[in-house]
Amino acid sequence: MEEIAETIIDELSGYWGNRVKDFVEMVSTSTPYNRLEMAFTAYNFMVVKLTVEYNFVWFSQLNSGALLKFTNTAVPLESITKALPKVYNEIRLRIPDKYLEANGW
């Protein structure tokens, strides 16, 4: 699971650059199946939770303990690069334009 976590962090950092940080691995297990939960900060504004189960990925906004999913379907782990533009747009829609402009994003 450590390799998967490193790959995901590299993919997210490569796509978003300095707009994502503070990656925290919350759950990592391969028993009884592969499961990884990570959280990261996007745009210094929101916490995003990433869940990997059975080699599928879900992105959600972690908001007061509630998860607000960015996509209705899971994304195959090997296709995470293709899903990043959609997740990127969903995250930006939830952040005020004035905040993004003030920070140069």
Secondary structure, 3 states (H helix, E strand, C coil): CHHHHHHHHHHHHHHHHHHEEEEEEEEEECCCCCEEEEEEEECCCEEEEEEEECCEEEEEEEECCEEEECCCCCEEHHHHHHHHHHHHHHHHHCCCHHHHHHCCC
